[in-house]
């Protein structure tokens, strides 16, 4: 497998329509006119992914007030995402990319280092998408813990 592509500032955000944790469909185009934080995580209900999701949940009011919508994306089934949402009282949409095509388009699926070994899998990443659907910022290989605080600082939301 070759190295995953990497999106950069100004690139068009790959469009998608995917099933959500509620059984509905969510399209990136539905969010046009709003800023979107699309965060990629490997697997619902695992310790790191739960910490990251809860950090986004706990920061959601201030992110929303600053004009951002938050969407989480993983290869989990919609049913597993629904359990994740209910278990951790998540209040933003979770979308399911079971065939990993959207993750691949964002460069968030491919070769990565895990415990010193090269493996193929989901690359924990976050994308800030502007109101017109372009990548404003792309962060790859982020840490589950502390990432939301760093993102808030990068977005100028914390003094």
Secondary structure, DSSP 8 states (H G I E B T S, - for coil): --------TTSB----EEEETTS-EEEGGGGTTSEEEEEE-S-TTSHHHHHHHHHHHHHHHHHHHTTEEEEEEESS-HHHHHHHHHHHT--SEEEE-TT-HHHHHTT-EEEEEETTEEEEEE--EEEEE-TTSBEEEEEES--SSSHHHHHHHHTT---
